[in-house]
């Protein structure tokens, strides 16, 4: 695994990202400036625990979030993003919205260091239903939220109008 070092925490633990195969790496490949936002947010954090979901208001518009609230009038479909087995919910004819919020997920590795597993612009959200980290809130949240249509590359053969979960 390729580890791109971001910083060292105040407790002396390294914080890194796998830019090649992680969800964070995929997101950063489309929005490389988010890497600097993560570096900016890290020094103010007290890092401890096995798995951390960090939501940080950066105090300024930092980009657009791909997550939108949906209602009965929205045309939605489900598809598997490239390189995933889990279906995501997408909304047609919706557009990214400006956001001041940066969210990233870190997990402690066997050496006690922290890997940034995922990152995005926008508020914290539960994982999609079917994900390894699915929560009790996942289904309810994703019934009223979706990704904008071109938020991620999708496996075209997986597109369906029927909810797969």
DSSP file (Angstrom, degrees, kcal/mol; ACC not computed):
  #  RESIDUE AA STRUCTURE BP1 BP2  ACC     N-H-->O    O-->H-N    N-H-->O    O-->H-N    TCO  KAPPA ALPHA  PHI   PSI    X-CA   Y-CA   Z-CA
    1    1 A X              0   0    0      0, 0.0     2,-0.6     0, 0.0    17,-0.0   0.000 360.0 360.0 360.0 139.1    0.0    0.0    0.0
    2    2 A X        -     0   0    0      2,-0.0     2,-0.6     0, 0.0    18,-0.3  -0.795 360.0-159.9 -89.4 122.0    1.2    3.5   -0.9
    3    3 A X        -     0   0    0     -2,-0.6     2,-0.8    15,-0.2    15,-0.2  -0.911   5.4-163.2-107.5 116.2    1.0    5.8    2.1
    4    4 A X  E     -A   17   0A   0     13,-2.9    13,-2.0    -2,-0.6     2,-0.2  -0.879  23.2-136.0 -96.1 110.7    1.0    9.6    1.4
    5    5 A X  E     +A   16   0A   0     -2,-0.8    11,-0.3    11,-0.2     3,-0.1  -0.483  27.7 175.6 -73.2 130.3    1.9   11.2    4.7
    6    6 A X  E     -     0   0A   0      9,-3.3     2,-0.3     1,-0.4    10,-0.2   0.846  57.7 -48.3 -96.5 -49.4   -0.2   14.2    5.7
    7    7 A X  E     -A   15   0A   0      8,-1.4     8,-2.7    35,-0.0     2,-0.4  -0.952  49.6 -97.9-168.8 179.5    1.1   15.2    9.1
    8    8 A X  E     -A   14   0A   0     -2,-0.3     6,-0.2     6,-0.2   105,-0.0  -0.987  39.9-126.1-117.8 131.9    2.0   13.9   12.5
    9    9 A X    >   -     0   0    0      4,-3.7     3,-2.2    -2,-0.4    37,-0.1  -0.177  29.7-101.7 -71.0 167.9   -0.6   14.2   15.3
   10   10 A X  T 3  S+     0   0    0     35,-0.4    -1,-0.1     1,-0.3    36,-0.1   0.721 124.9  58.8 -64.1 -18.8    0.1   15.9   18.6
   11   11 A X  T 3  S-     0   0    0      2,-0.1    -1,-0.3    36,-0.1     3,-0.1   0.325 123.7-104.8 -89.1   6.5    0.4   12.4   20.1
   12   12 A X  S <  S+     0   0    0     -3,-2.2     2,-0.4     1,-0.3    -2,-0.1   0.580  75.9 138.2  83.5  10.4    3.2   11.5   17.6
   13   13 A X        -     0   0    0     34,-0.1    -4,-3.7   100,-0.0    -1,-0.3  -0.721  52.8-122.6 -91.0 138.3    1.0    9.4   15.3
   14   14 A X  E     -A    8   0A   0     -2,-0.4   100,-3.0    -6,-0.2     2,-0.5  -0.526  17.5-153.7 -75.9 144.5    1.3    9.6   11.6
   15   15 A X  E     +Ab   7 114A   0     -8,-2.7    -9,-3.3    -2,-0.2    -8,-1.4  -0.990  27.1 162.8-119.3 125.4   -1.8   10.5    9.5
   16   16 A X  E     -Ab   5 115A   0     98,-2.6   100,-3.1    -2,-0.5     2,-0.4  -0.882  29.3-141.1-140.4 166.8   -1.7    9.3    5.9
   17   17 A X  E     -Ab   4 116A   0    -13,-2.0   -13,-2.9    -2,-0.3     2,-1.0  -0.990  17.5-135.0-129.6 139.5   -3.9    8.6    2.9
   18   18 A X     >  -     0   0    0     98,-0.5     4,-1.2    -2,-0.4     7,-0.6  -0.838  25.0-174.2 -88.4 100.5   -3.7    5.7    0.4
   19   19 A X  T  4 S+     0   0    0     -2,-1.0    -1,-0.2   -17,-0.3    10,-0.1   0.627  72.8  55.0 -73.9 -13.8   -4.1    7.8   -2.7
   20   20 A X  T  4 S+     0   0    0    -18,-0.3    -1,-0.2    -3,-0.1   -17,-0.0   0.930 122.7   8.1 -87.8 -50.2   -4.2    4.8   -5.0
   21   21 A X  T  4 S+     0   0    0    -19,-0.2     2,-0.2     4,-0.0    -2,-0.1   0.396  98.2  98.7-122.5   4.2   -7.0    2.5   -3.8
   22   22 A X  S  X S-     0   0    0     -4,-1.2     4,-2.0     1,-0.1     5,-0.1  -0.510  76.0-118.5 -91.3 162.7   -9.0    4.3   -1.0
   23   23 A X  H  > S+     0   0    0     94,-0.6     4,-2.3     1,-0.2    95,-0.2   0.877 118.5  54.8 -61.5 -37.9  -12.3    6.1   -1.3
   24   24 A X  H  > S+     0   0    0     93,-2.1     4,-2.8     1,-0.2    -1,-0.2   0.917 106.2  51.3 -61.6 -42.7  -10.5    9.3   -0.2
   25   25 A X  H  > S+     0   0    0     -7,-0.6     4,-1.5    92,-0.2    -2,-0.2   0.889 109.2  50.3 -62.0 -40.3   -7.9    8.8   -3.0
   26   26 A X  H  X S+     0   0    0     -4,-2.0     4,-0.7     2,-0.2    -1,-0.2   0.923 112.9  45.9 -63.7 -44.4  -10.7    8.5   -5.6
   27   27 A X  H >X S+     0   0    0     -4,-2.3     4,-1.4     1,-0.2     3,-1.0   0.920 112.2  51.1 -64.7 -43.5  -12.4   11.7   -4.3
   28   28 A X  H 3< S+     0   0    0     -4,-2.8    -1,-0.2     1,-0.3    -2,-0.2   0.770  99.2  64.9 -67.4 -25.3   -9.1   13.5   -4.2
   29   29 A X  H 3< S+     0   0    0     -4,-1.5     3,-0.3     1,-0.2    -1,-0.3   0.808 111.0  37.2 -67.1 -26.9   -8.3   12.5   -7.8
   30   30 A X  H << S+     0   0    0     -3,-1.0    -2,-0.2    -4,-0.7    -1,-0.2   0.683 133.2  26.7 -93.3 -22.3  -11.3   14.6   -8.9
   31   31 A X    ><  +     0   0    0     -4,-1.4     3,-2.0    -5,-0.1     4,-0.3  -0.577  66.6 170.2-139.7  71.9  -10.8   17.4   -6.3
   32   32 A X  T >  S+     0   0    0     -3,-0.3     3,-1.5     1,-0.3     4,-0.5   0.751  71.4  70.6 -61.3 -25.1   -7.0   17.5   -5.4
   33   33 A X  T >> S+     0   0    0      1,-0.3     4,-1.1     2,-0.2     3,-0.6   0.713  82.8  73.5 -65.2 -18.4   -7.4   20.8   -3.5
   34   34 A X  H <> S+     0   0    0     -3,-2.0     4,-2.3     1,-0.2    -1,-0.3   0.791  83.6  68.2 -66.1 -26.4   -9.3   18.9   -0.8
   35   35 A X  H <> S+     0   0    0     -3,-1.5     4,-2.1    -4,-0.3    -1,-0.2   0.918 100.4  47.3 -57.2 -44.0   -6.0   17.4    0.3
   36   36 A X  H <> S+     0   0    0     -3,-0.6     4,-2.0    -4,-0.5    -1,-0.2   0.832 108.4  55.4 -68.2 -31.7   -4.9   20.9    1.5
   37   37 A X  H  X S+     0   0    0     -4,-1.1     4,-2.0     2,-0.2    -2,-0.2   0.902 107.5  49.1 -66.4 -40.1   -8.2   21.3    3.3
   38   38 A X  H  X S+     0   0    0     -4,-2.3     4,-2.0     2,-0.2    -2,-0.2   0.931 110.8  50.2 -63.0 -44.9   -7.6   18.1    5.2
   39   39 A X  H  X S+     0   0    0     -4,-2.1     4,-0.8     1,-0.2    -1,-0.2   0.872 110.6  50.9 -60.2 -36.8   -4.1   19.2    6.1
   40   40 A X  H  < S+     0   0    0     -4,-2.0     4,-0.3     1,-0.2    -1,-0.2   0.866 112.8  45.2 -67.6 -37.6   -5.6   22.5    7.3
   41   41 A X  H >< S+     0   0    0     -4,-2.0     3,-0.8     1,-0.2     4,-0.3   0.792  99.1  71.4 -78.2 -29.6   -8.2   20.8    9.5
   42   42 A X  H >< S+     0   0    0     -4,-2.0     3,-2.1     1,-0.2    -1,-0.2   0.869  85.8  60.4 -62.7 -43.6   -5.9   18.2   11.1
   43   43 A X  T 3< S+     0   0    0     -4,-0.8    -1,-0.2     1,-0.3    -2,-0.1   0.798 102.0  54.7 -59.6 -27.0   -3.8   20.4   13.5
   44   44 A X  T <  S+     0   0    0     -3,-0.8     2,-0.3    -4,-0.3    -1,-0.3   0.517  93.7  95.3 -81.9  -4.2   -6.8   21.6   15.4
   45   45 A X    <   -     0   0    0     -3,-2.1     2,-0.8    -4,-0.3   -35,-0.4  -0.648  67.0-142.7 -95.8 143.3   -8.0   18.0   16.2
   46   46 A X        -     0   0    0     -2,-0.3     2,-0.6   -37,-0.1    -2,-0.1  -0.913  29.9-153.1 -95.4 108.8   -7.4   15.8   19.2
   47   47 A X        +     0   0    0     -2,-0.8     2,-0.3    -5,-0.1   -36,-0.1  -0.764  35.6 128.4 -95.4 118.5   -7.0   12.5   17.5
   48   48 A X        +     0   0    0     -2,-0.6     2,-0.1     3,-0.0     3,-0.1  -0.967  33.3  56.3-160.0 154.0   -7.9    9.4   19.6
   49   49 A X  S    S-     0   0    0     -2,-0.3     3,-0.1     1,-0.1    59,-0.1  -0.288  80.5 -85.9 107.1 166.0  -10.0    6.3   19.1
   50   50 A X  S    S+     0   0    0      1,-0.3    58,-3.1    57,-0.1     2,-0.4   0.910 109.7  18.9 -77.1 -45.5  -10.3    3.5   16.6
   51   51 A X  E     -C  107   0A   0     56,-0.2     2,-0.4    -3,-0.1    -1,-0.3  -0.995  69.6-170.6-134.0 127.7  -12.6    5.1   14.0
   52   52 A X  E     -C  106   0A   0     54,-3.3    54,-2.7    -2,-0.4     2,-0.6  -0.966  13.1-164.9-123.4 131.8  -13.2    8.9   13.7
   53   53 A X  E     -C  105   0A   0     -2,-0.4     2,-0.6    52,-0.2    52,-0.2  -0.964  20.1-166.5-110.9 113.0  -15.7   10.7   11.6
   54   54 A X  E     -C  104   0A   0     50,-3.1    50,-2.4    -2,-0.6     2,-0.5  -0.891  12.4-176.7-110.1 122.2  -14.7   14.4   11.5
   55   55 A X  E     -C  103   0A   0     -2,-0.6     2,-0.5    48,-0.2    48,-0.2  -0.978  12.6-176.2-116.3 121.7  -17.0   17.1   10.3
   56   56 A X  E     -C  102   0A   0     46,-3.3    46,-2.7    -2,-0.5     2,-0.7  -0.970  25.2-142.8-129.2 123.7  -15.4   20.5   10.2
   57   57 A X  E     -C  101   0A   0     -2,-0.5    44,-0.2    44,-0.2    -2,-0.0  -0.752  14.5-162.8 -79.1 116.9  -16.8   23.9    9.3
   58   58 A X        -     0   0    0     42,-3.1    -1,-0.1    -2,-0.7    43,-0.1   0.509  32.6-121.8 -84.7  -4.4  -14.0   25.6    7.5
   59   59 A X  S    S+     0   0    0     41,-0.3     2,-0.3     1,-0.1    42,-0.1   0.558  84.9  55.3  79.8   7.0  -15.5   29.1    7.9
   60   60 A X  S    S-     0   0    0     40,-0.3     2,-0.4    39,-0.0    -2,-0.3  -0.971 101.3 -77.0-159.3 163.6  -15.7   29.8    4.2
   61   61 A X        +     0   0    0     -2,-0.3    39,-0.3     1,-0.2     3,-0.1  -0.576  45.5 174.8 -68.8 122.0  -17.1   28.2    1.0
   62   62 A X        -     0   0    0     37,-2.6     2,-0.3    -2,-0.4    -1,-0.2   0.419  54.6 -66.1-111.3  -0.8  -14.7   25.4    0.1
   63   63 A X  E     -E   99   0B   0     36,-0.8    36,-2.6     2,-0.0     2,-0.4  -0.973  68.5 -47.5 147.8-160.6  -16.5   23.9   -2.8
   64   64 A X  E     -E   98   0B   0     -2,-0.3     2,-0.3    34,-0.2    57,-0.3  -0.891  38.7-136.0-115.5 140.2  -19.7   22.0   -3.6
   65   65 A X  E     -E   97   0B   0     32,-3.3    32,-1.7    -2,-0.4    57,-0.2  -0.730   3.6-152.2 -90.0 142.3  -21.3   19.1   -1.9
   66   66 A X  S    S+     0   0    0     55,-0.5    82,-2.2    -2,-0.3     2,-0.5   0.415  70.2  94.9 -90.7  -0.7  -22.7   16.3   -4.1
   67   67 A X  E     +F  147   0C   0     80,-0.2     2,-0.3    30,-0.1    80,-0.2  -0.819  52.7 178.3 -99.2 128.2  -25.3   15.3   -1.5
   68   68 A X  E     -F  146   0C   0     78,-2.9    78,-2.2    -2,-0.5     2,-0.3  -0.932  31.7-114.9-127.4 151.7  -28.8   16.8   -1.9
   69   69 A X  E     -F  145   0C   0     -2,-0.3    76,-0.3    76,-0.2     2,-0.3  -0.675  38.8-157.2 -80.0 137.5  -32.0   16.4    0.0
   70   70 A X        -     0   0    0     74,-2.9     2,-0.2    -2,-0.3    21,-0.0  -0.740  14.4-176.5-116.5 163.7  -34.8   14.8   -2.1
   71   71 A X    >   -     0   0    0     -2,-0.3     3,-1.5    74,-0.0    74,-0.0  -0.787  50.7 -74.9-142.0-172.1  -38.5   14.7   -2.1
   72   72 A X  T 3  S+     0   0    0      1,-0.3    -2,-0.0    -2,-0.2     0, 0.0   0.724 123.9  61.0 -62.9 -22.7  -41.4   13.0   -4.1
   73   73 A X  T 3  S+     0   0    0      2,-0.1    -1,-0.3     0, 0.0     2,-0.2   0.635  85.2  96.8 -81.7 -13.8  -40.9   15.4   -7.1
   74   74 A X  S <  S-     0   0    0     -3,-1.5     2,-0.7     1,-0.1    19,-0.1  -0.518  72.4-133.3 -79.4 142.9  -37.3   14.2   -7.7
   75   75 A X        -     0   0    0     17,-0.4    17,-3.1    -2,-0.2     2,-0.3  -0.864  36.2-179.7 -92.8 114.5  -36.4   11.6  -10.2
   76   76 A X  E     +G   91   0C   0     -2,-0.7     2,-0.3    15,-0.2    15,-0.2  -0.819  14.2 176.8-118.8 155.9  -34.1    9.1   -8.6
   77   77 A X  E     -G   90   0C   0     13,-2.1    13,-3.1    -2,-0.3     2,-0.4  -0.936  22.7-125.3-146.2 168.8  -32.3    6.0   -9.6
   78   78 A X  E     +GH  89 160C   0     82,-3.2    82,-2.5    -2,-0.3     2,-0.3  -0.914  32.4 157.3-120.2 144.4  -29.8    3.6   -8.0
   79   79 A X  E     -G   88   0C   0      9,-2.0     9,-3.2    -2,-0.4     2,-0.6  -0.985  40.8-109.0-159.3 160.4  -26.4    2.5   -9.3
   80   80 A X  E     -G   87   0C   0     75,-0.5    75,-3.1    -2,-0.3    78,-0.2  -0.855  34.6-130.3 -94.8 120.4  -23.1    1.1   -8.2
   81   81 A X  B >   -J  154   0D   0     -2,-0.6     3,-1.5     5,-0.6    73,-0.3  -0.323  45.7 -77.3 -60.8 154.4  -20.3    3.5   -8.4
   82   82 A X  T 3  S+     0   0    0     71,-2.3    -1,-0.1     1,-0.3     3,-0.1  -0.257 117.8  14.7 -55.1 137.7  -17.2    2.2  -10.2
   83   83 A X  T 3  S+     0   0    0      1,-0.2     2,-0.3    -3,-0.1    -1,-0.3   0.692 108.5  99.9  67.9  24.1  -15.1   -0.2   -8.0
   84   84 A X    <   -     0   0    0     -3,-1.5    -1,-0.2     1,-0.1    71,-0.1  -0.953  57.3-157.0-133.4 158.5  -17.9   -0.7   -5.4
   85   85 A X  S    S+     0   0    0     -2,-0.3     2,-0.3    -3,-0.1    -1,-0.1   0.503  71.8  90.7-104.7 -10.4  -20.4   -3.4   -4.7
   86   86 A X  S    S-     0   0    0     -5,-0.1    -5,-0.6     1,-0.0     2,-0.2  -0.680  75.3-125.6 -92.0 139.3  -22.8   -1.1   -2.8
   87   87 A X  E     -G   80   0C   0     42,-0.3     2,-0.3    -2,-0.3    -7,-0.2  -0.589  21.3-158.2 -81.9 144.4  -25.6    0.8   -4.6
   88   88 A X  E     -G   79   0C   0     -9,-3.2    -9,-2.0    -2,-0.2     2,-0.4  -0.861  18.1-119.5-116.7 157.0  -25.9    4.6   -4.2
   89   89 A X  E     -G   78   0C   0     -2,-0.3    58,-2.9   -11,-0.2     2,-0.3  -0.832  30.7-168.5 -98.6 132.7  -29.0    6.7   -4.7
   90   90 A X  E     -Gi  77 147C   0    -13,-3.1   -13,-2.1    -2,-0.4     2,-0.5  -0.925  12.8-145.6-123.8 146.0  -28.7    9.4   -7.4
   91   91 A X  E >   -Gi  76 148C   0     56,-2.7    58,-1.2    -2,-0.3     3,-0.7  -0.950  16.7-137.6-112.9 127.2  -31.0   12.3   -8.3
   92   92 A X  T 3  S+     0   0    0    -17,-3.1   -17,-0.4    -2,-0.5     3,-0.1  -0.475  82.8  15.0 -77.0 152.3  -31.5   13.5  -11.9
   93   93 A X  T 3  S+     0   0    0      1,-0.2     2,-0.3    -2,-0.1    -1,-0.2   0.766  95.7 121.5  56.6  31.5  -31.5   17.2  -12.7
   94   94 A X    <   -     0   0    0     -3,-0.7    55,-0.4    53,-0.1     2,-0.3  -0.892  48.1-147.9-119.2 155.0  -30.0   18.2   -9.4
   95   95 A X        -     0   0    0     -2,-0.3    -3,-0.0    53,-0.1    53,-0.0  -0.881  25.6 -90.5-126.1 152.6  -26.8   20.2   -9.0
   96   96 A X        -     0   0    0     -2,-0.3     2,-0.3   -32,-0.1   -30,-0.2  -0.245  41.9-139.9 -57.6 149.2  -24.1   20.4   -6.4
   97   97 A X  E     -E   65   0B   0    -32,-1.7   -32,-3.3   -30,-0.2   -30,-0.1  -0.887  21.8 -99.6-115.0 143.6  -24.6   23.0   -3.7
   98   98 A X  E     -E   64   0B   0     -2,-0.3     2,-0.3   -34,-0.3   -34,-0.2  -0.276  46.4-174.7 -59.0 145.4  -22.0   25.3   -2.1
   99   99 A X  E     -E   63   0B   0    -36,-2.6   -37,-2.6     1,-0.1   -36,-0.8  -0.995  36.1-165.1-145.6 149.4  -20.7   24.1    1.3
  100  100 A X        +     0   0    0     -2,-0.3   -42,-3.1   -39,-0.3     2,-0.4   0.338  68.3  99.6-105.2   0.3  -18.4   25.2    4.0
  101  101 A X  E     -C   57   0A   0    -44,-0.2    21,-2.9   -43,-0.1     2,-0.4  -0.758  49.8-168.8-103.2 133.7  -18.1   21.7    5.5
  102  102 A X  E     -CD  56 121A   0    -46,-2.7   -46,-3.3    -2,-0.4     2,-0.4  -0.966   9.5-172.3-113.7 131.7  -15.3   19.2    5.1
  103  103 A X  E     +CD  55 120A   0     17,-2.7    17,-2.6    -2,-0.4     2,-0.3  -0.984   8.9 166.7-125.0 136.3  -15.9   15.6    6.3
  104  104 A X  E     -CD  54 119A   0    -50,-2.4   -50,-3.1    -2,-0.4     2,-0.5  -0.996  24.5-139.9-147.0 154.1  -13.4   12.9    6.5
  105  105 A X  E     -CD  53 118A   0     13,-2.5    12,-2.6    -2,-0.3    13,-1.1  -0.937  18.8-174.0-116.0 129.4  -13.1    9.4    8.1
  106  106 A X  E     -CD  52 116A   0    -54,-2.7   -54,-3.3    -2,-0.5     2,-0.4  -0.935   3.8-167.6-122.6 147.5  -10.0    8.2    9.8
  107  107 A X  E     -CD  51 115A   0      8,-2.1     8,-2.6    -2,-0.4     2,-0.3  -0.998  24.9-118.4-134.6 139.4   -9.2    4.7   11.2
  108  108 A X  E     - D   0 114A   0    -58,-3.1     6,-0.2    -2,-0.4     2,-0.1  -0.574  30.6-147.0 -76.8 133.8   -6.3    3.7   13.4
  109  109 A X    >   -     0   0    0      4,-3.1     3,-1.6    -2,-0.3    -1,-0.1  -0.257  35.0 -86.6 -91.0-176.4   -4.1    1.0   11.8
  110  110 A X  T 3  S+     0   0    0      1,-0.3    -1,-0.1     2,-0.1    -2,-0.1   0.720 127.5  53.8 -64.9 -22.0   -2.2   -1.8   13.6
  111  111 A X  T 3  S-     0   0    0      2,-0.1    -1,-0.3     0, 0.0     3,-0.1   0.468 119.7-106.8 -90.8  -2.5    0.8    0.5   14.2
  112  112 A X  S <  S+     0   0    0     -3,-1.6    -2,-0.1     1,-0.3     2,-0.1   0.406  81.8 124.2  90.9  -2.5   -1.4    3.1   15.9
  113  113 A X        -     0   0    0   -100,-0.1    -4,-3.1    -5,-0.1     2,-0.4  -0.349  60.0-116.2 -82.2 171.5   -1.2    5.5   13.0
  114  114 A X  E     -bD  15 108A   0   -100,-3.0   -98,-2.6    -6,-0.2     2,-0.5  -0.938  18.3-159.7-119.4 131.8   -4.3    6.9   11.3
  115  115 A X  E     -bD  16 107A   0     -8,-2.6    -8,-2.1    -2,-0.4     2,-0.8  -0.911  19.6-133.4-105.9 131.6   -5.4    6.4    7.7
  116  116 A X  E     +bD  17 106A   0   -100,-3.1   -98,-0.5    -2,-0.5   -10,-0.3  -0.766  28.6 178.3 -80.3 111.8   -7.8    8.8    6.1
  117  117 A X  E     +     0   0A   0    -12,-2.6   -93,-2.1    -2,-0.8   -94,-0.6   0.838  60.5   5.1 -86.9 -36.8  -10.3    6.3    4.5
  118  118 A X  E     + D   0 105A   0    -13,-1.1   -13,-2.5   -95,-0.2     2,-0.3  -0.982  59.8 179.2-148.7 154.3  -12.8    8.7    2.9
  119  119 A X  E     + D   0 104A   0     -2,-0.3     2,-0.3   -15,-0.2   -15,-0.2  -0.982   8.2 159.5-155.7 147.1  -13.2   12.5    2.5
  120  120 A X  E     - D   0 103A   0    -17,-2.6   -17,-2.7    -2,-0.3     2,-0.5  -0.983  41.9-104.2-162.4 160.5  -15.7   14.8    0.9
  121  121 A X  E    S+ D   0 102A   0     -2,-0.3   -55,-0.5   -57,-0.3   -19,-0.2  -0.820  85.2  47.3 -88.5 127.1  -17.0   18.3    0.8
  122  122 A X  S    S-     0   0    0    -21,-2.9    -2,-0.2    -2,-0.5     3,-0.1  -0.660  94.8 -40.6 129.2 174.7  -20.3   18.4    2.7
  123  123 A X        -     0   0    0     -2,-0.2   -20,-0.1     1,-0.1   -56,-0.0  -0.179  69.3 -84.6 -70.3 162.6  -21.9   17.3    5.9
  124  124 A X        -     0   0    0    -22,-0.1     2,-0.3   -71,-0.1    -1,-0.1  -0.345  50.3-174.4 -62.4 146.9  -21.3   13.9    7.5
  125  125 A X        -     0   0    0     -3,-0.1     2,-0.1    -2,-0.0     3,-0.1  -0.985  27.6-106.6-142.9 150.0  -23.6   11.2    6.2
  126  126 A X        -     0   0    0     -2,-0.3     8,-0.1    11,-0.1     3,-0.1  -0.452  49.2 -93.5 -72.7 154.4  -24.2    7.5    7.2
  127  127 A X        -     0   0    0      6,-0.4     8,-0.4     1,-0.1    15,-0.2  -0.222  51.0 -89.2 -61.1 157.8  -22.7    4.9    4.8
  128  128 A X    >   -     0   0    0      1,-0.1     3,-2.2     6,-0.1    -1,-0.1  -0.335  54.3 -86.5 -64.9 149.5  -25.0    3.6    2.1
  129  129 A X  T 3  S+     0   0    0      1,-0.3   -42,-0.3     9,-0.2    -1,-0.1  -0.345 118.9  32.4 -56.2 136.4  -27.2    0.5    3.0
  130  130 A X  T 3  S+     0   0    0      1,-0.4    -1,-0.3   -44,-0.1    -2,-0.1   0.197  88.5 128.0  98.0 -15.1  -25.1   -2.6    2.3
  131  131 A X  S X  S-     0   0    0     -3,-2.2     3,-1.9     1,-0.1    -1,-0.4  -0.379  73.2-115.6 -70.1 152.6  -21.8   -1.0    3.2
  132  132 A X  T 3  S+     0   0    0      1,-0.3    -1,-0.1    -3,-0.1    -3,-0.0   0.788 118.4  44.7 -58.6 -28.0  -19.6   -2.7    5.8
  133  133 A X  T 3  S+     0   0    0     -5,-0.1    -6,-0.4     2,-0.0    -1,-0.3   0.104  81.9 152.3-105.3  20.8  -20.1    0.3    8.1
  134  134 A X    <   -     0   0    0     -3,-1.9     2,-0.2    -8,-0.1    -6,-0.1  -0.197  28.5-155.9 -51.7 139.4  -23.8    0.6    7.6
  135  135 A X    >   -     0   0    0     -8,-0.4     3,-1.1     1,-0.0     4,-0.5  -0.631  32.7-100.3-112.9 173.5  -25.6    2.2   10.6
  136  136 A X  T 3  S+     0   0    0      1,-0.2     4,-0.4    -2,-0.2     3,-0.2   0.762 124.1  52.1 -63.7 -24.6  -29.2    2.0   11.9
  137  137 A X  T 3> S+     0   0    0      1,-0.1     4,-2.7     2,-0.1     5,-0.3   0.565  84.5  91.4 -87.0 -10.3  -29.7    5.5   10.3
  138  138 A X  H <> S+     0   0    0     -3,-1.1     4,-2.5     1,-0.2    -9,-0.2   0.919  87.5  41.9 -56.3 -54.3  -28.4    4.5    6.8
  139  139 A X  H  > S+     0   0    0     -4,-0.5     4,-0.9     1,-0.2    -1,-0.2   0.923 116.5  48.2 -62.0 -45.5  -31.6    3.5    5.2
  140  140 A X  H >> S+     0   0    0     -4,-0.4     4,-0.6     1,-0.2     3,-0.6   0.918 113.5  47.7 -62.6 -43.5  -33.7    6.3    6.6
  141  141 A X  H >< S+     0   0    0     -4,-2.7     3,-1.5     1,-0.2     4,-0.4   0.946 111.7  48.6 -62.1 -49.3  -31.1    8.9    5.6
  142  142 A X  H 3< S+     0   0    0     -4,-2.5    -1,-0.2     1,-0.3    -2,-0.2   0.553  98.7  68.6 -75.5  -6.2  -30.7    7.7    2.0
  143  143 A X  H << S+     0   0    0     -4,-0.9    -1,-0.3    -3,-0.6    -2,-0.2   0.726 113.9  29.6 -75.2 -22.5  -34.5    7.6    1.5
  144  144 A X  S << S+     0   0    0     -3,-1.5   -74,-2.9    -4,-0.6     2,-0.3   0.295 119.7  56.6-120.2   7.5  -34.5   11.4    1.7
  145  145 A X  E     +F   69   0C   0     -4,-0.4     2,-0.3   -76,-0.3   -76,-0.2  -0.942  55.7 171.4-136.1 157.7  -31.0   12.2    0.3
  146  146 A X  E     -F   68   0C   0    -78,-2.2   -78,-2.9    -2,-0.3     2,-0.3  -0.975  34.4-103.1-155.9 165.8  -29.1   11.4   -2.9
  147  147 A X  E     -Fi  67  90C   0    -58,-2.9   -56,-2.7    -2,-0.3   -80,-0.2  -0.696  48.0-101.0 -87.6 148.5  -26.0   12.1   -4.8
  148  148 A X  E >   - i   0  91C   0    -82,-2.2     3,-2.1    -2,-0.3     4,-0.3  -0.368  43.2-100.0 -67.4 156.1  -26.3   14.5   -7.8
  149  149 A X  T 3  S+     0   0    0    -58,-1.2     3,-0.4   -55,-0.4   -57,-0.1   0.814 118.0  35.2 -52.5 -45.3  -26.3   12.7  -11.1
  150  150 A X  T 3  S+     0   0    0      1,-0.2    -1,-0.3     3,-0.0    -2,-0.1   0.082  82.8 112.1-100.0  25.4  -22.7   13.1  -12.2
  151  151 A X  S <  S+     0   0    0     -3,-2.1     2,-0.3     1,-0.1    -1,-0.2   0.847  85.6  10.9 -66.4 -34.9  -21.2   12.9   -8.7
  152  152 A X  S    S-     0   0    0     -3,-0.4     2,-0.3    -4,-0.3    -1,-0.1  -0.974  82.4-101.2-142.6 152.9  -19.4    9.6   -9.3
  153  153 A X        -     0   0    0     -2,-0.3   -71,-2.3   -71,-0.1     2,-0.3  -0.588  48.3-158.9 -69.9 137.1  -18.6    7.4  -12.2
  154  154 A X  B     -J   81   0D   0    -73,-0.3     2,-0.9    -2,-0.3   -73,-0.3  -0.823  26.8-107.8-121.8 160.0  -21.1    4.5  -12.2
  155  155 A X    >   -     0   0    0    -75,-3.1     3,-2.5    -2,-0.3   -75,-0.5  -0.769  32.7-152.6 -82.2 106.7  -21.3    1.0  -13.6
  156  156 A X  G >  S+     0   0    0     -2,-0.9     3,-1.1     1,-0.3    -1,-0.2   0.778  89.8  59.7 -58.7 -30.3  -23.9    1.6  -16.3
  157  157 A X  G 3  S+     0   0    0      1,-0.2    -1,-0.3    -3,-0.1    -2,-0.0   0.609  99.0  60.5 -73.2  -9.9  -25.2   -2.0  -16.2
  158  158 A X  G <  S+     0   0    0     -3,-2.5    -1,-0.2   -78,-0.2    -2,-0.2   0.522  73.6 123.0 -94.2  -5.5  -26.1   -1.6  -12.6
  159  159 A X    <   +     0   0    0     -3,-1.1     2,-0.3    -4,-0.3   -80,-0.2  -0.335  33.1 160.5 -64.3 131.1  -28.6    1.3  -13.1
  160  160 A X  B     -H   78   0C   0    -82,-2.5   -82,-3.2     1,-0.1     4,-0.1  -0.995  44.1-148.1-149.8 149.2  -32.1    0.6  -11.7
  161  161 A X  S    S+     0   0    0     -2,-0.3     2,-0.3   -84,-0.2   -85,-0.1   0.697  81.1  88.7 -84.0 -22.7  -35.2    2.5  -10.7
  162  162 A X  S    S-     0   0    0    -84,-0.1     2,-0.3     1,-0.1   -84,-0.1  -0.609  89.5-113.1 -82.7 132.2  -36.0   -0.1   -8.1
  163  163 A X        -     0   0    0     -2,-0.3    -1,-0.1     1,-0.2    -2,-0.1  -0.474  22.2-157.2 -64.1 121.8  -34.5    0.3   -4.7
  164  164 A X              0   0    0     -2,-0.3    -1,-0.2     1,-0.2    -2,-0.0   0.458 360.0 360.0 -83.5   0.8  -32.0   -2.5   -4.2
  165  165 A X              0   0    0    -26,-0.0    -1,-0.2   -35,-0.0    -2,-0.1   0.366 360.0 360.0-135.1 360.0  -32.1   -2.3   -0.4
